Amino acid sequence: MSVPKAAVLALLSWAFVIAPPAAGTARADTVNWDAVAQCESNGDWSADTGNGFYGGLQFKQSTWDENGGLGSPAAASRDEQIAVAERVLATQGPEAWPKCGPNQALFPVEVINILRSGHPVRSTLHTLWSKAVHH
């Protein structure tokens, strides 16, 4: 089975985005978390609107707790929320943010389509992403 040109280009561009950062570079640089927060909560890192989701990245309390968050996400700093979000992203993927995750704030659309498909590249992308997140 040949890989469509768009998929190859998406894979190559995505590989540059998720390549392990140089020593001293913050992991949060791999995702524009401010764009995700803007989409999820209008950029309000202390959001608590009573909808069952908290903080700038709109965590469920249970997801926050299961991924090492302490207290309420709405009371946590931006950096704490991003640290937990990196762990959630590694285990759940961008669909953990159903409103904003499966869009260009996290990944190019072409990559999202490959991840959702049965395409053979899918497992390679998951492997690359997992390795990048865990470095």
N, C-alpha and C positions, 0 to 999 in steps of 0.2 A: 504494500500500500504506500503510495507516495504521499508526502506531507505537503499540504498546500503552501504556496509561497508566503501567504499572509501569516500562517501559523509559524513558519520558520522565523520570519522577521519578528513576530511577537515574542517567540521564545528567546531569540537573541537579545532583543531590547530588554526583555524581562530579566534575563540572566545578568545584564549589567546593573540593573536596579537592585537585585537581591544578592549580588556577590558579597561575600563577607567583607565588612568594612576594614579599613586599615586600623592598626592599633591606635587606640585613643579616640576613635570615632564612635559617637553614640549610636546605638541600635535604632533609636527612633528615627534616624535619618532615612531608613528604608521605606517608611510610610509617611505620608503627609497627614499626620494625626490632627493637625490644626484644621485641615480641610474636612476630615471626617467629623470632627467636633462641630465645625460650622454647619455641616449638613445635618447632623444628628440633633444638636441642641442650640443652634444659632451661635455657637462658639462659647456657650456658658459652661465653663468647667465645673461650676457648683450647682448645676441644674437639679432641681427637685420639684417637679411639677405635679406630683401625685399620680403619675401614670404607671408607677411600678418600675421605672427606669431612672437611673441616677448618674449625675456627673456629665461631663462634656461628651463622653463617648457612650452615654446611655446604657450603663450596665444594669442587669438584673442583680439584685443583692446576692442571690445564690451563685451566679456566675462570678461575681466579684470575690466572694468568699472562697469558692472552689479554686480560684486562680491566684490565691495569695494576698488578696486585698484585705486590709484591716479597716474596721469601722465602716462608714458609709462612703461610697464612691463620691457623693456630692461634697463631702468634707475633705476628700483627698486632694493633694496637689496635682497639677497637670502632669508632672513627671511620674508620680505614683500611678496615675491613671494610665499613662502610656506604658509603663512597665507591665501592668496587669494586661493591658490590651495586646502587647506583644505575645504574652503567654496564651491568651485566648485565640489570637490569630494563628498561632502555631498548631493548636489542637482543633480548632473549629473552622478555620478559614474565614474568608471575608463574609460569608453568609451569617456570621455571628452578628453582623450589623445589617439586617435585612433592608433597612431604609437606604443606607449609604455605602455599605461594604462592596456590593457587587457593581461598582462603578469605577470611574477613572481616579477617584480619590485614593483608592488602594491599588488597583491593577488596571492595565490597559484592557479594554473590552475584549480584544482578541484572546487574551490569556484567560479571562473569566470563561469565555465560551469553550476553550479547550478543557479547562478544569471541569466544567459541567458535562462535557461530552464523554463518550467512550473511546476517544482518540488515544492511540498508543502513547502519545507524548504526555498524556495526563499524569501517569505515574512518575515520569521523569520530572515534571514540574513540581509535583508534590515532594519528591525527594530533594530537589534543589532548594525548594522553599524551606523545608524542615532543617536542612543543613545550615542554611543561611541564618535562620532564626536562632538556632542553637549555638552559633559561634559567638 
